[in-house]
């Protein structure tokens, strides 16, 4: 693993074997869907639109959303408002979204995938999607996902028809993600909360995806806030899935960073960005100022000795989200 501390925010890299060039940070827009039940506070429409406008004008050229972020696709709708105000995407900007069942429904059929795609086009105000993910397929069995008339078949058809450029699989549970990666159907993998300073569950998964030439996106580098707000302000890892032992490890990591004059959040972000297998790190944004804050964290110098000290504090495997 190379040391990529203090790297330029706008530097681009090829997303696996696709023809998409992306920045090392991807603007995540789940918070812009106004979900206080998940994040503890909401985001009003104008703040969301201003955040997207700042993202479109800023150094990062990659934005990620989903049909299921917020009530009735609120994140996508707000992004569409911003795109209309900005006059569309600038050249080279990559917009990704995800297909989801309708809210309150468990239907993840091929028909639902096509309906989800059409809804996204309408909300975003675009006529095609560069990158479309199957979102959280752990909600159904792998057999259902791969069945004739199922969601994977529908995604492949959308790509074959030229309606989307590339397809990905985005989710959490590593065992499920490995099954989909092994099919060879997907261009991109997105995994969340499982490759951070505190959890290395996705390490082998990323090896497998990288070996296949897939684009690799690592989401939630702060583990649901613990590694940016600090373990005292956010004592539960990954929205409450972590243990007290994980919080203790975060406190020890905080102490290391404090001793070296490095923000814990800078180490958490750069841990992901510096990994050569990871093409972009998805960071959720809730306000325009978060974009500049992210750039400062990305460009913060982290001394080499910090990484060794942090590695020594990684919780035991049985404390990771996916311990197997």
C-alpha positions as CSV (number, residue, x, y, z in Angstrom):
1,X,0.0,0.0,0.0
2,X,1.5,3.4,-1.0
3,X,1.3,6.5,1.1
4,X,-1.0,9.0,-0.6
5,X,-1.1,11.6,2.1
6,X,-1.6,15.2,0.9
7,X,-2.7,14.3,-2.6
8,X,-4.6,16.7,-4.9
9,X,-8.3,16.6,-4.6
10,X,-9.1,16.7,-8.3
11,X,-6.7,13.9,-9.4
12,X,-8.6,11.3,-11.5
13,X,-8.1,7.6,-12.0
14,X,-9.7,5.1,-14.4
15,X,-12.6,3.2,-12.7
16,X,-11.4,-0.4,-13.2
17,X,-11.9,-1.6,-16.8
18,X,-14.6,1.0,-17.6
19,X,-13.9,4.1,-19.6
20,X,-15.0,6.3,-16.7
21,X,-12.4,8.5,-15.0
22,X,-13.3,9.4,-11.4
23,X,-11.8,11.4,-8.6
24,X,-10.5,9.7,-5.5
25,X,-13.5,11.0,-3.6
26,X,-17.1,10.5,-4.7
27,X,-19.9,12.8,-3.4
28,X,-22.3,10.6,-1.5
29,X,-25.9,11.9,-1.3
30,X,-27.7,9.6,1.1
31,X,-27.9,12.4,3.7
32,X,-29.5,14.7,1.1
33,X,-32.5,12.4,1.1
34,X,-33.5,14.0,4.4
35,X,-33.5,10.9,6.7
36,X,-33.2,12.1,10.3
37,X,-34.1,8.6,11.5
38,X,-30.8,7.4,10.1
39,X,-28.5,10.4,10.6
40,X,-30.0,12.1,13.6
41,X,-30.8,15.3,11.7
42,X,-32.5,16.3,8.5
43,X,-31.4,18.3,5.5
44,X,-33.8,20.8,4.0
45,X,-34.3,21.1,0.2
46,X,-32.4,24.3,-0.4
47,X,-29.4,23.1,1.6
48,X,-29.4,19.9,-0.4
49,X,-29.6,21.7,-3.7
50,X,-26.8,24.1,-2.7
51,X,-24.7,21.1,-1.6
52,X,-25.1,19.4,-5.0
53,X,-24.3,22.7,-6.8
54,X,-21.1,23.0,-4.8
55,X,-20.3,19.4,-5.7
56,X,-20.9,20.0,-9.4
57,X,-18.6,23.0,-9.3
58,X,-16.0,21.6,-7.0
59,X,-12.9,19.5,-7.4
60,X,-14.7,16.1,-7.4
61,X,-16.2,14.8,-10.6
62,X,-18.2,11.8,-9.2
63,X,-21.6,11.8,-7.5
64,X,-23.5,8.8,-6.1
65,X,-27.2,8.5,-5.2
66,X,-30.0,6.0,-5.2
67,X,-33.7,5.5,-6.0
68,X,-34.2,4.6,-2.3
69,X,-32.5,7.6,-0.6
70,X,-35.3,9.4,1.2
71,X,-39.1,9.3,0.8
72,X,-40.0,8.8,-2.8
73,X,-36.5,9.3,-4.1
74,X,-36.0,12.6,-2.4
75,X,-32.2,12.6,-2.9
76,X,-32.6,12.1,-6.7
77,X,-35.3,14.7,-6.9
78,X,-33.1,17.3,-5.2
79,X,-30.1,16.4,-7.4
80,X,-32.4,16.9,-10.4
81,X,-33.3,20.4,-9.2
82,X,-29.6,21.2,-8.8
83,X,-28.8,19.8,-12.3
84,X,-31.5,21.9,-13.8
85,X,-30.2,25.0,-12.1
86,X,-26.6,24.2,-13.2
87,X,-27.5,23.5,-16.8
88,X,-26.6,19.8,-16.5
89,X,-23.5,17.8,-15.8
90,X,-20.2,19.3,-16.9
91,X,-18.1,17.2,-19.3
92,X,-16.4,14.3,-17.6
93,X,-18.7,14.3,-14.6
94,X,-19.9,10.9,-13.6
95,X,-23.3,10.4,-12.1
96,X,-24.2,7.0,-10.5
97,X,-27.5,5.8,-9.0
98,X,-29.0,2.6,-7.8
99,X,-32.1,0.5,-8.4
100,X,-34.3,-0.3,-5.4
101,X,-37.7,-1.8,-4.6
102,X,-40.5,0.7,-4.2
103,X,-40.8,2.0,-0.6
104,X,-42.7,-0.4,1.5
105,X,-42.4,-3.2,-1.0
106,X,-40.1,-6.3,-1.2
107,X,-40.5,-6.5,-5.0
108,X,-37.0,-6.7,-6.6
109,X,-38.1,-8.2,-9.9
110,X,-36.8,-7.3,-13.3
111,X,-39.9,-5.3,-13.9
112,X,-39.2,-3.3,-10.7
113,X,-35.6,-2.7,-11.8
114,X,-36.8,-1.2,-15.0
115,X,-39.4,0.9,-13.2
116,X,-36.8,2.1,-10.7
117,X,-34.5,3.1,-13.5
118,X,-37.2,5.1,-15.3
119,X,-38.1,6.9,-12.0
120,X,-34.4,7.8,-11.6
121,X,-34.2,9.3,-15.1
122,X,-37.3,11.4,-14.5
123,X,-36.2,12.7,-11.0
124,X,-32.6,13.4,-12.2
125,X,-33.7,15.0,-15.4
126,X,-31.3,12.9,-17.5
127,X,-31.7,10.6,-20.5
128,X,-29.2,8.0,-19.5
129,X,-27.2,6.7,-16.5
130,X,-23.4,6.2,-16.7
131,X,-23.3,3.8,-13.7
132,X,-26.3,1.9,-12.3
133,X,-26.0,-0.3,-9.3
134,X,-28.1,-3.2,-8.0
135,X,-28.6,-1.8,-4.4
136,X,-28.4,-3.9,-1.3
137,X,-29.1,-7.3,-2.9
138,X,-28.9,-8.9,0.5
139,X,-32.6,-8.0,0.8
140,X,-33.3,-11.0,-1.4
141,X,-31.6,-14.4,-1.9
142,X,-28.8,-14.8,-4.5
143,X,-31.1,-17.2,-6.4
144,X,-33.8,-14.6,-6.7
145,X,-31.3,-12.0,-7.8
146,X,-30.0,-14.3,-10.6
147,X,-33.3,-15.9,-11.6
148,X,-34.7,-15.4,-15.1
149,X,-36.8,-12.2,-15.1
150,X,-34.9,-11.1,-12.0
151,X,-32.9,-7.9,-11.2
152,X,-29.6,-8.9,-12.6
153,X,-31.0,-10.0,-15.9
154,X,-32.8,-6.6,-16.2
155,X,-29.6,-4.7,-15.4
156,X,-27.8,-6.6,-18.1
157,X,-30.5,-5.8,-20.6
158,X,-30.4,-2.1,-19.7
159,X,-26.6,-2.2,-20.4
160,X,-27.0,-4.2,-23.6
161,X,-29.6,-1.8,-24.8
162,X,-27.2,1.1,-24.3
163,X,-29.5,2.8,-21.7
164,X,-26.8,2.6,-19.1
165,X,-23.0,2.5,-19.7
166,X,-22.0,0.3,-16.8
167,X,-23.6,-1.8,-14.0
168,X,-22.5,-2.3,-10.5
169,X,-23.5,-4.1,-7.3
170,X,-23.6,-2.0,-4.1
171,X,-24.2,-3.4,-0.7
172,X,-22.8,-4.4,2.7
173,X,-22.7,-8.1,3.6
174,X,-19.4,-9.4,2.2
175,X,-20.5,-13.0,1.6
176,X,-23.4,-11.7,-0.6
177,X,-21.1,-9.3,-2.5
178,X,-18.7,-12.1,-3.2
179,X,-21.4,-14.1,-4.9
180,X,-22.3,-11.3,-7.2
181,X,-18.7,-10.4,-8.0
182,X,-18.0,-14.0,-8.9
183,X,-20.7,-13.9,-11.7
184,X,-18.5,-11.7,-13.8
185,X,-21.5,-9.7,-14.8
186,X,-20.7,-6.5,-13.0
187,X,-18.3,-3.7,-13.9
188,X,-18.1,-2.1,-10.5
189,X,-18.4,-3.1,-6.8
190,X,-19.4,-0.7,-4.0
191,X,-19.2,-1.8,-0.4
192,X,-19.8,0.2,2.8
193,X,-18.5,0.3,6.4
194,X,-16.4,-2.8,5.9
195,X,-13.0,-1.3,5.0
196,X,-12.1,1.3,7.5
197,X,-9.5,2.0,10.2
198,X,-11.7,-0.2,12.4
199,X,-13.0,-3.0,10.2
200,X,-11.2,-4.9,7.4
201,X,-14.1,-7.3,6.4
202,X,-13.9,-6.3,2.7
203,X,-10.2,-6.9,2.3
204,X,-10.5,-10.2,0.4
205,X,-13.5,-9.0,-1.4
206,X,-11.6,-6.0,-2.8
207,X,-8.7,-8.4,-3.8
208,X,-11.2,-10.5,-5.8
209,X,-12.9,-7.5,-7.5
210,X,-9.5,-5.9,-8.3
211,X,-8.2,-9.1,-9.8
212,X,-11.2,-9.2,-12.1
213,X,-10.6,-5.6,-13.3
214,X,-13.7,-4.2,-11.6
215,X,-14.0,-0.7,-10.4
216,X,-13.9,-0.7,-6.6
217,X,-15.8,2.0,-4.6
218,X,-15.4,2.1,-0.8
219,X,-18.2,3.8,1.0
220,X,-18.6,5.1,4.6
221,X,-14.9,5.5,5.5
222,X,-16.0,7.1,8.8
223,X,-18.1,4.1,9.9
224,X,-21.3,6.0,10.2
225,X,-19.7,9.0,11.9
226,X,-17.5,7.5,14.6
227,X,-14.3,8.2,12.8
228,X,-15.2,11.8,11.9
229,X,-17.2,13.0,14.9
230,X,-15.1,10.9,17.3
231,X,-16.1,8.0,19.5
232,X,-17.4,10.2,22.3
233,X,-19.9,12.0,20.0
234,X,-20.8,8.9,18.0
235,X,-20.1,5.8,20.2
236,X,-21.7,3.3,17.9
237,X,-20.0,2.0,14.7
238,X,-22.0,1.7,11.5
239,X,-25.3,3.1,12.8
240,X,-25.3,1.0,15.9
241,X,-23.8,-2.3,14.7
242,X,-20.5,-2.0,16.4
243,X,-19.5,-3.0,20.0
244,X,-18.0,-1.1,22.9
245,X,-14.6,-2.7,22.1
246,X,-14.7,-1.0,18.7
247,X,-15.4,2.3,20.4
248,X,-12.4,1.7,22.6
249,X,-10.2,1.0,19.6
250,X,-11.4,4.3,18.1
251,X,-10.5,6.1,21.2
252,X,-7.0,4.7,21.1
253,X,-6.7,5.7,17.4
254,X,-7.9,9.2,18.3
255,X,-5.1,9.4,20.8
256,X,-2.5,8.4,18.2
257,X,-3.8,11.0,15.8
258,X,-3.9,13.7,18.5
259,X,-0.3,13.0,19.4
260,X,0.8,13.5,15.9
261,X,-1.5,16.6,15.3
262,X,-3.6,14.8,12.6
263,X,-7.4,14.8,12.6
264,X,-8.8,11.3,13.1
265,X,-11.1,12.0,10.1
266,X,-8.1,12.7,7.9
267,X,-6.5,9.3,8.7
268,X,-9.9,7.6,8.2
269,X,-10.4,9.1,4.8
270,X,-6.8,8.6,3.6
271,X,-6.8,5.0,4.8
272,X,-9.3,4.3,2.0
273,X,-8.0,6.7,-0.6
274,X,-4.4,5.5,-0.3
275,X,-5.3,1.9,-1.1
276,X,-4.4,1.2,-4.8
277,X,-7.4,-1.3,-5.2
278,X,-9.9,1.4,-4.4
279,X,-10.7,3.8,-7.2
280,X,-13.0,6.2,-5.3
281,X,-14.2,6.6,-1.7
282,X,-17.8,7.6,-1.3
283,X,-18.2,10.3,1.4
284,X,-21.7,11.4,2.4
285,X,-22.2,15.2,2.2
286,X,-24.9,17.1,4.1
287,X,-23.9,20.7,3.4
288,X,-21.7,22.7,1.0
289,X,-19.0,23.3,3.6
290,X,-18.5,19.5,4.0
291,X,-16.9,19.5,0.5
292,X,-14.2,21.9,1.5
293,X,-13.8,20.1,4.8
294,X,-13.3,16.8,2.9
295,X,-10.6,18.4,0.7
296,X,-8.8,19.7,3.7
297,X,-8.8,16.2,5.2
298,X,-7.7,14.7,1.9
299,X,-4.7,17.1,1.7
300,X,-3.7,16.8,5.3
301,X,-0.2,15.4,5.7
302,X,-0.2,12.1,7.7
303,X,3.2,11.0,8.8
304,X,4.2,7.5,7.8
305,X,4.6,6.3,11.4
306,X,0.9,7.0,12.1
307,X,-0.2,4.2,9.8
308,X,1.8,1.6,11.6
309,X,0.5,2.8,15.0
310,X,-3.1,2.7,13.7
311,X,-2.7,-0.8,12.1
312,X,-1.6,-2.1,15.5
313,X,-4.9,-0.9,17.0
314,X,-7.3,-2.6,14.6
315,X,-10.0,-4.5,16.5
316,X,-9.9,-8.3,16.4
317,X,-11.5,-10.0,13.4
318,X,-14.5,-11.3,15.5
319,X,-15.4,-7.6,16.1
320,X,-15.7,-6.8,12.4
321,X,-19.1,-6.5,10.8
322,X,-18.5,-9.6,8.7
323,X,-16.2,-11.7,10.9
324,X,-16.2,-14.8,8.7
